[in-house]
Amino acid sequence: MLPSSHVVPMKRAGAAGIDSPRLLEDAFSEFIAASTQLESSYRDLQREVAQLSVELTQRNAELTRSLEENDRMRGALEQMIDSMPCGVLVVDASERIVIINPEGQRLLGVRSARVSRLVDLSQLSRIDFAGLLRKANGDHDIEAAITTEGGKRWLAVRRRELDCGLLKPETARVPVRSIWILRDVTATKQAEQQREAARRATALAEISMILAHEIRNPLASLELFAGLLAEGPGTEHYSDQAEWISHLRAGIRTLSGTVNNVLSLNGESSLRLVAVNLEACVRSGVEFVEPIAEQAGVALSCAAADEALTVEGNEDGIRQIMLNLVGNAIRHTPAGGRVDVSIRAVTAENGRRAVVEVRDTGSGIPGHVMEHLFEAGYSGTGETPGLGLAVCRRLMSQHGGEIRAIPCEGGSNFQLEFPAL
């Protein structure tokens, strides 16, 4: 039984029955119009689908060709990298090795080993790539030495850092961080060593000739005065023995200074630095050359400020510097002249400094000599080995100080500058 709400009065139903043919006709007309519109939209949609299918097919064909071209380019690039005469190492942002070509494997001695990370390559090749990461970047090579079965080999390493942010995500499957170029420079290094050995041999031969000349003269004087002293009391001029002894001491100390210069210039050891009294070291060096000054007839003095100066230095090294500088000043000062040594403290931008100055009244330093003054083997007169000032510069560098020649009239002026404690 239907609910009362669904009971239709007979009179209204009869009235609706009278209008139903017209309503059906209107509804059918609307259905035909909608159907026609749907059919037209369907045909349009089919045309769009067909057009999209054609475009998709074209895009797929272009993509396929692009991928094939990329594969060909990648293959060609790999062939070029593999055939390069230098080692190529490509590393990503996680320090994983993306590419290492055969030459790179050969240079690093990892041809048969499989390496995937930079740290593994460092262990196998014994090259500190982590350290090179901090150094090798840009247009300058960093040299690295490795030991292989064939002997020692030198590599020139250059690294170029890449900005991964400039790469498009769709073109960068792996974010490459850096590219390394490795070149074998063993032959060049060996040639340089051979040239250096030849140069040193030539320089040694030249210095040996000069040393032989310089040592021969003092030795002849030493032999002469030693013979005079050997004659004993009662001989003629024996009363001049004090002068003979002074000459002997001067000759011995000249030879000692020459030998020490050769050892200092060719030695590879570094100085042991401790806190020392600068005035005591300088005075000791000046006193050592007093017999040389007496022999040359040159007055020698040493003056220091009231303030005691302490520097981090080596007593023997400072004495050798003073022997060279004062001996050089005496050599270029005629009899009757003087050499004055002074010590003082100054305050500079880089802190408190101790300055030692050696002035003489000699012939001075010609302008053309000034630029070569501290070069080993260079002598303005050609009468000395040319080692003294070069040794001074090296010893001052080991002391963390500086040496300079100050142009002046009527003699020469050399200044030593030490960091004061």
ZAFIVO-70946 format. One record per residue (C-alpha): x, y, z; residue number from 1. Coordinates in nm, 3 decimals, always signed. Example, Ala and Ser with C-alpha at 12.3 -4.5 7.8 and 13.67 -1.06 7.14 Angstrom:
% ZAFIVO-70946
{{+1.230 -0.450 +0.780} 1}
{{+1.367 -0.106 +0.714} 2}
//
This chain:
% ZAFIVO-70946
{{+0.000 +0.000 +0.000} 1}
{{+0.144 +0.341 -0.107} 2}
{{+0.187 +0.615 +0.141} 3}
{{-0.065 +0.885 +0.142} 4}
{{+0.187 +1.134 +0.009} 5}
{{+0.208 +0.937 -0.321} 6}
{{-0.172 +0.929 -0.383} 7}
{{-0.252 +1.143 -0.687} 8}
{{-0.599 +1.287 -0.712} 9}
{{-0.783 +1.148 -1.007} 10}
{{-0.879 +1.484 -1.139} 11}
{{-0.518 +1.611 -1.161} 12}
{{-0.401 +1.289 -1.320} 13}
{{-0.665 +1.323 -1.578} 14}
{{-0.553 +1.675 -1.650} 15}
{{-0.188 +1.567 -1.675} 16}
{{-0.284 +1.293 -1.915} 17}
{{-0.440 +1.549 -2.142} 18}
{{-0.096 +1.745 -2.161} 19}
{{+0.144 +1.447 -2.180} 20}
{{+0.179 +1.428 -2.563} 21}
{{+0.304 +1.786 -2.574} 22}
{{+0.543 +1.731 -2.286} 23}
{{+0.683 +1.421 -2.450} 24}
{{+0.729 +1.607 -2.775} 25}
{{+0.921 +1.888 -2.599} 26}
{{+1.136 +1.643 -2.408} 27}
{{+1.216 +1.449 -2.726} 28}
{{+1.315 +1.773 -2.903} 29}
{{+1.548 +1.863 -2.618} 30}
{{+1.698 +1.512 -2.627} 31}
{{+1.759 +1.537 -3.001} 32}
{{+1.931 +1.878 -2.958} 33}
{{+2.149 +1.751 -2.672} 34}
{{+2.238 +1.440 -2.866} 35}
{{+2.338 +1.647 -3.168} 36}
{{+2.553 +1.872 -2.949} 37}
{{+2.717 +1.570 -2.783} 38}
{{+2.790 +1.413 -3.118} 39}
{{+2.951 +1.737 -3.240} 40}
{{+3.161 +1.762 -2.920} 41}
{{+3.263 +1.399 -2.956} 42}
{{+3.380 +1.462 -3.316} 43}
{{+3.578 +1.768 -3.197} 44}
{{+3.729 +1.561 -2.917} 45}
{{+3.824 +1.288 -3.161} 46}
{{+3.996 +1.544 -3.384} 47}
{{+4.187 +1.685 -3.083} 48}
{{+4.284 +1.335 -2.972} 49}
{{+4.406 +1.257 -3.320} 50}
{{+4.604 +1.581 -3.332} 51}
{{+4.754 +1.511 -2.989} 52}
{{+4.841 +1.160 -3.097} 53}
{{+5.024 +1.296 -3.400} 54}
{{+5.209 +1.553 -3.185} 55}
{{+5.291 +1.287 -2.924} 56}
{{+5.426 +1.059 -3.193} 57}
{{+5.639 +1.343 -3.327} 58}
{{+5.762 +1.433 -2.979} 59}
{{+5.845 +1.070 -2.906} 60}
{{+6.036 +1.047 -3.232} 61}
{{+6.227 +1.369 -3.153} 62}
{{+6.299 +1.245 -2.800} 63}
{{+6.423 +0.915 -2.935} 64}
{{+6.649 +1.093 -3.181} 65}
{{+6.771 +1.324 -2.903} 66}
{{+6.846 +1.030 -2.674} 67}
{{+7.026 +0.851 -2.956} 68}
{{+7.226 +1.168 -3.028} 69}
{{+7.307 +1.204 -2.657} 70}
{{+7.420 +0.843 -2.647} 71}
{{+7.639 +0.900 -2.952} 72}
{{+7.783 +1.219 -2.800} 73}
{{+7.837 +1.044 -2.467} 74}
{{+8.008 +0.756 -2.641} 75}
{{+8.226 +0.995 -2.843} 76}
{{+8.308 +1.192 -2.526} 77}
{{+8.402 +0.874 -2.341} 78}
{{+8.623 +0.768 -2.632} 79}
{{+8.793 +1.109 -2.633} 80}
{{+8.844 +1.098 -2.255} 81}
{{+8.976 +0.741 -2.274} 82}
{{+9.220 +0.834 -2.552} 83}
{{+9.349 +1.152 -2.386} 84}
{{+9.723 +1.146 -2.307} 85}
{{+9.656 +1.286 -1.959} 86}
{{+9.463 +1.144 -1.669} 87}
{{+9.105 +1.260 -1.622} 88}
{{+8.919 +1.219 -1.295} 89}
{{+8.558 +1.334 -1.252} 90}
{{+8.417 +1.350 -0.898} 91}
{{+8.061 +1.423 -0.788} 92}
{{+7.940 +1.626 -0.492} 93}
{{+7.966 +1.324 -0.259} 94}
{{+8.328 +1.265 -0.364} 95}
{{+8.228 +0.958 -0.561} 96}
{{+8.431 +0.891 -0.872} 97}
{{+8.216 +0.933 -1.181} 98}
{{+8.488 +0.886 -1.444} 99}
{{+8.852 +0.784 -1.434} 100}
{{+9.011 +0.722 -1.772} 101}
{{+9.275 +0.453 -1.844} 102}
{{+9.562 +0.703 -1.837} 103}
{{+9.447 +0.823 -1.496} 104}
{{+9.437 +0.463 -1.371} 105}
{{+9.788 +0.406 -1.506} 106}
{{+9.931 +0.722 -1.354} 107}
{{+9.779 +0.647 -1.015} 108}
{{+9.872 +0.279 -1.025} 109}
{{+9.512 +0.155 -0.986} 110}
{{+9.466 -0.004 -1.328} 111}
{{+9.345 -0.339 -1.196} 112}
{{+9.164 -0.207 -0.890} 113}
{{+8.807 -0.086 -0.873} 114}
{{+8.765 +0.240 -0.687} 115}
{{+8.441 +0.422 -0.631} 116}
{{+8.533 +0.697 -0.386} 117}
{{+8.808 +0.956 -0.363} 118}
{{+8.920 +0.828 -0.022} 119}
{{+8.976 +0.480 -0.169} 120}
{{+9.182 +0.632 -0.449} 121}
{{+9.393 +0.820 -0.191} 122}
{{+9.472 +0.496 -0.009} 123}
{{+9.565 +0.304 -0.323} 124}
{{+9.770 +0.579 -0.490} 125}
{{+9.911 +0.724 -0.164} 126}
{{+9.819 +1.072 -0.281} 127}
{{+9.641 +1.299 -0.035} 128}
{{+9.350 +1.403 -0.256} 129}
{{+9.177 +1.557 +0.046} 130}
{{+9.477 +1.788 +0.085} 131}
{{+9.479 +1.860 -0.286} 132}
{{+9.112 +1.955 -0.263} 133}
{{+9.223 +2.250 -0.049} 134}
{{+9.509 +2.346 -0.281} 135}
{{+9.456 +2.250 -0.644} 136}
{{+9.184 +2.469 -0.788} 137}
{{+9.222 +2.705 -1.080} 138}
{{+9.496 +2.761 -1.334} 139}
{{+9.793 +2.643 -1.130} 140}
{{+9.937 +2.292 -1.106} 141}
{{+10.015 +2.122 -0.778} 142}
{{+10.295 +1.866 -0.790} 143}
{{+10.247 +1.530 -0.620} 144}
{{+10.510 +1.257 -0.593} 145}
{{+10.420 +0.888 -0.586} 146}
{{+10.630 +0.573 -0.566} 147}
{{+10.552 +0.296 -0.813} 148}
{{+10.715 -0.030 -0.913} 149}
{{+10.903 +0.158 -1.184} 150}
{{+11.038 +0.414 -0.938} 151}
{{+10.940 +0.763 -0.826} 152}
{{+10.695 +0.955 -1.041} 153}
{{+10.585 +1.319 -1.030} 154}
{{+10.235 +1.424 -1.127} 155}
{{+10.106 +1.772 -1.204} 156}
{{+9.751 +1.795 -1.068} 157}
{{+9.503 +2.062 -1.169} 158}
{{+9.145 +2.074 -1.043} 159}
{{+8.854 +2.275 -1.171} 160}
{{+8.561 +2.323 -0.935} 161}
{{+8.217 +2.328 -1.098} 162}
{{+7.907 +2.515 -0.986} 163}
{{+7.636 +2.249 -0.976} 164}
{{+7.369 +2.517 -0.939} 165}
{{+7.427 +2.626 -1.299} 166}
{{+7.338 +2.281 -1.434} 167}
{{+6.979 +2.211 -1.537} 168}
{{+6.821 +1.927 -1.335} 169}
{{+6.707 +1.749 -1.650} 170}
{{+7.060 +1.751 -1.797} 171}
{{+7.253 +1.662 -1.482} 172}
{{+7.187 +1.307 -1.375} 173}
{{+7.484 +1.320 -1.136} 174}
{{+7.585 +1.657 -0.982} 175}
{{+7.950 +1.676 -1.086} 176}
{{+8.160 +1.866 -0.833} 177}
{{+8.507 +1.879 -0.985} 178}
{{+8.722 +1.765 -1.274} 179}
{{+9.086 +1.669 -1.217} 180}
{{+9.357 +1.668 -1.482} 181}
{{+9.667 +1.459 -1.409} 182}
{{+9.987 +1.490 -1.612} 183}
{{+10.306 +1.289 -1.581} 184}
{{+10.587 +1.542 -1.540} 185}
{{+10.852 +1.291 -1.433} 186}
{{+11.067 +1.352 -1.740} 187}
{{+11.046 +1.728 -1.693} 188}
{{+11.122 +1.696 -1.322} 189}
{{+11.421 +1.471 -1.388} 190}
{{+11.547 +1.711 -1.654} 191}
{{+11.514 +1.999 -1.407} 192}
{{+11.704 +1.800 -1.146} 193}
{{+11.976 +1.720 -1.398} 194}
{{+12.000 +2.086 -1.499} 195}
{{+12.013 +2.186 -1.133} 196}
{{+12.281 +1.925 -1.065} 197}
{{+12.480 +2.051 -1.364} 198}
{{+12.436 +2.410 -1.253} 199}
{{+12.545 +2.324 -0.899} 200}
{{+12.843 +2.130 -1.033} 201}
{{+12.945 +2.425 -1.250} 202}
{{+12.896 +2.668 -0.962} 203}
{{+13.088 +2.437 -0.732} 204}
{{+13.375 +2.418 -0.979} 205}
{{+13.383 +2.797 -1.008} 206}
{{+13.361 +2.844 -0.632} 207}
{{+13.629 +2.580 -0.581} 208}
{{+13.867 +2.775 -0.803} 209}
{{+13.794 +3.098 -0.616} 210}
{{+13.820 +2.921 -0.282} 211}
{{+14.153 +2.769 -0.380} 212}
{{+14.281 +3.119 -0.461} 213}
{{+14.135 +3.271 -0.143} 214}
{{+14.260 +2.993 +0.083} 215}
{{+14.605 +2.977 -0.076} 216}
{{+14.700 +3.334 +0.017} 217}
{{+14.614 +3.302 +0.390} 218}
{{+14.786 +2.963 +0.398} 219}
{{+15.106 +3.115 +0.258} 220}
{{+15.092 +3.389 +0.522} 221}
{{+15.023 +3.134 +0.794} 222}
{{+15.320 +2.928 +0.685} 223}
{{+15.544 +3.235 +0.680} 224}
{{+15.451 +3.360 +1.027} 225}
{{+15.452 +3.007 +1.170} 226}
{{+15.808 +2.970 +1.035} 227}
{{+15.914 +3.298 +1.194} 228}
{{+15.773 +3.190 +1.528} 229}
{{+15.943 +2.852 +1.493} 230}
{{+16.287 +3.020 +1.474} 231}
{{+16.254 +3.096 +1.845} 232}
{{+16.399 +3.372 +2.065} 233}
{{+16.721 +3.541 +1.975} 234}
{{+16.645 +3.567 +1.607} 235}
{{+16.612 +3.894 +1.423} 236}
{{+16.270 +4.063 +1.456} 237}
{{+16.155 +3.802 +1.712} 238}
{{+16.031 +4.094 +1.917} 239}
{{+15.752 +4.131 +1.657} 240}
{{+15.600 +3.798 +1.760} 241}
{{+15.280 +3.965 +1.889} 242}
{{+15.219 +4.105 +1.541} 243}
{{+15.294 +3.767 +1.385} 244}
{{+15.046 +3.597 +1.615} 245}
{{+14.785 +3.860 +1.525} 246}
{{+14.841 +3.784 +1.157} 247}
{{+14.813 +3.412 +1.226} 248}
{{+14.485 +3.459 +1.409} 249}
{{+14.350 +3.680 +1.127} 250}
{{+14.440 +3.422 +0.865} 251}
{{+14.291 +3.134 +1.063} 252}
{{+13.967 +3.321 +1.124} 253}
{{+13.941 +3.424 +0.759} 254}
{{+13.974 +3.059 +0.659} 255}
{{+13.722 +2.960 +0.926} 256}
{{+13.470 +3.212 +0.793} 257}
{{+13.518 +3.091 +0.435} 258}
{{+13.465 +2.727 +0.531} 259}
{{+13.156 +2.812 +0.741} 260}
{{+13.006 +3.004 +0.447} 261}
{{+13.041 +2.706 +0.217} 262}
{{+12.884 +2.477 +0.478} 263}
{{+12.601 +2.722 +0.551} 264}
{{+12.513 +2.779 +0.186} 265}
{{+12.512 +2.411 +0.086} 266}
{{+12.371 +2.269 +0.408} 267}
{{+12.005 +2.165 +0.419} 268}
{{+11.960 +2.161 +0.797} 269}
{{+11.759 +2.432 +0.972} 270}
{{+11.882 +2.637 +1.265} 271}
{{+11.779 +2.559 +1.621} 272}
{{+11.643 +2.888 +1.756} 273}
{{+11.632 +2.980 +2.124} 274}
{{+11.606 +3.304 +2.317} 275}
{{+11.949 +3.472 +2.302} 276}
{{+12.102 +3.803 +2.405} 277}
{{+12.150 +3.982 +2.073} 278}
{{+12.420 +4.220 +2.202} 279}
{{+12.632 +3.933 +2.336} 280}
{{+12.610 +3.744 +2.004} 281}
{{+12.696 +4.054 +1.800} 282}
{{+12.990 +4.150 +2.022} 283}
{{+13.120 +3.794 +2.004} 284}
{{+13.112 +3.811 +1.623} 285}
{{+13.283 +4.151 +1.619} 286}
{{+13.555 +4.034 +1.856} 287}
{{+13.616 +3.733 +1.632} 288}
{{+13.709 +3.958 +1.338} 289}
{{+13.919 +4.206 +1.537} 290}
{{+14.247 +4.042 +1.425} 291}
{{+14.136 +4.085 +1.063} 292}
{{+14.065 +4.456 +1.126} 293}
{{+14.401 +4.500 +1.295} 294}
{{+14.579 +4.335 +1.004} 295}
{{+14.399 +4.566 +0.758} 296}
{{+14.460 +4.880 +0.968} 297}
{{+14.087 +4.949 +1.006} 298}
{{+13.933 +5.076 +1.331} 299}
{{+13.647 +4.860 +1.457} 300}
{{+13.382 +4.958 +1.714} 301}
{{+13.061 +4.813 +1.854} 302}
{{+12.798 +5.017 +2.042} 303}
{{+12.464 +4.907 +2.184} 304}
{{+12.168 +5.085 +2.338} 305}
{{+12.126 +5.066 +2.713} 306}
{{+11.825 +4.840 +2.670} 307}
{{+11.903 +4.466 +2.658} 308}
{{+11.753 +4.304 +2.349} 309}
{{+11.649 +3.940 +2.335} 310}
{{+11.566 +3.765 +2.009} 311}
{{+11.482 +3.413 +1.905} 312}
{{+11.802 +3.314 +1.733} 313}
{{+12.104 +3.090 +1.696} 314}
{{+12.431 +3.214 +1.846} 315}
{{+12.655 +3.051 +1.585} 316}
{{+12.433 +3.179 +1.304} 317}
{{+12.438 +3.538 +1.431} 318}
{{+12.816 +3.525 +1.477} 319}
{{+12.854 +3.398 +1.119} 320}
{{+12.638 +3.688 +0.993} 321}
{{+12.856 +3.939 +1.178} 322}
{{+13.176 +3.773 +1.055} 323}
{{+13.056 +3.801 +0.695} 324}
{{+12.924 +4.156 +0.718} 325}
{{+13.211 +4.305 +0.919} 326}
{{+13.472 +4.107 +0.725} 327}
{{+13.320 +4.231 +0.399} 328}
{{+13.323 +4.591 +0.530} 329}
{{+13.688 +4.560 +0.635} 330}
{{+13.781 +4.418 +0.296} 331}
{{+13.632 +4.722 +0.117} 332}
{{+13.765 +4.984 +0.361} 333}
{{+14.117 +5.122 +0.308} 334}
{{+14.371 +5.141 +0.589} 335}
{{+14.290 +5.427 +0.823} 336}
{{+13.916 +5.385 +0.773} 337}
{{+13.666 +5.254 +1.023} 338}
{{+13.378 +5.008 +1.060} 339}
{{+13.107 +5.085 +1.318} 340}
{{+12.852 +4.833 +1.447} 341}
{{+12.547 +4.950 +1.642} 342}
{{+12.247 +4.778 +1.804} 343}
{{+11.915 +4.943 +1.882} 344}
{{+11.545 +4.871 +1.923} 345}
{{+11.271 +5.019 +1.703} 346}
{{+10.893 +4.997 +1.704} 347}
{{+10.734 +4.909 +1.369} 348}
{{+10.387 +4.816 +1.243} 349}
{{+10.474 +4.448 +1.273} 350}
{{+10.588 +4.484 +1.634} 351}
{{+10.906 +4.559 +1.825} 352}
{{+11.223 +4.497 +1.622} 353}
{{+11.594 +4.477 +1.698} 354}
{{+11.816 +4.646 +1.439} 355}
{{+12.189 +4.582 +1.393} 356}
{{+12.367 +4.828 +1.164} 357}
{{+12.712 +4.784 +1.006} 358}
{{+12.857 +5.103 +0.853} 359}
{{+13.196 +5.154 +0.694} 360}
{{+13.393 +5.435 +0.533} 361}
{{+13.497 +5.226 +0.236} 362}
{{+13.442 +5.251 -0.138} 363}
{{+13.065 +5.204 -0.122} 364}
{{+12.841 +4.986 -0.339} 365}
{{+12.810 +5.067 -0.712} 366}
{{+12.455 +5.091 -0.845} 367}
{{+12.492 +4.802 -1.092} 368}
{{+12.604 +4.574 -0.806} 369}
{{+12.313 +4.650 -0.575} 370}
{{+12.056 +4.425 -0.747} 371}
{{+12.293 +4.124 -0.745} 372}
{{+12.434 +4.187 -0.398} 373}
{{+12.280 +3.886 -0.222} 374}
{{+12.314 +3.634 -0.507} 375}
{{+12.530 +3.331 -0.431} 376}
{{+12.849 +3.328 -0.637} 377}
{{+12.827 +3.697 -0.734} 378}
{{+13.128 +3.911 -0.646} 379}
{{+13.155 +4.274 -0.746} 380}
{{+13.536 +4.252 -0.764} 381}
{{+13.574 +3.887 -0.862} 382}
{{+13.829 +3.841 -0.585} 383}
{{+13.601 +3.653 -0.342} 384}
{{+13.371 +3.350 -0.376} 385}
{{+13.064 +3.575 -0.345} 386}
{{+12.912 +3.364 -0.068} 387}
{{+12.917 +3.590 +0.238} 388}
{{+12.612 +3.809 +0.170} 389}
{{+12.412 +3.516 +0.026} 390}
{{+12.478 +3.324 +0.349} 391}
{{+12.371 +3.630 +0.550} 392}
{{+12.040 +3.651 +0.366} 393}
{{+11.975 +3.280 +0.417} 394}
{{+12.059 +3.292 +0.788} 395}
{{+11.843 +3.604 +0.839} 396}
{{+11.554 +3.431 +0.665} 397}
{{+11.591 +3.136 +0.902} 398}
{{+11.577 +3.384 +1.191} 399}
{{+11.256 +3.535 +1.056} 400}
{{+11.437 +3.863 +0.995} 401}
{{+11.555 +4.077 +0.705} 402}
{{+11.885 +4.210 +0.569} 403}
{{+11.911 +4.513 +0.343} 404}
{{+12.174 +4.739 +0.198} 405}
{{+12.107 +5.113 +0.246} 406}
{{+12.258 +5.339 -0.023} 407}
{{+12.475 +5.607 +0.134} 408}
{{+12.764 +5.834 +0.047} 409}
{{+13.118 +5.763 +0.158} 410}
{{+13.086 +5.394 +0.236} 411}
{{+12.820 +5.128 +0.278} 412}
{{+12.547 +5.058 +0.531} 413}
{{+12.392 +4.717 +0.598} 414}
{{+12.097 +4.670 +0.833} 415}
{{+11.980 +4.352 +1.004} 416}
{{+11.630 +4.344 +1.148} 417}
{{+11.525 +4.073 +1.400} 418}
{{+11.186 +4.026 +1.566} 419}
{{+11.246 +4.121 +1.931} 420}
{{+11.100 +3.917 +2.216} 421}
//
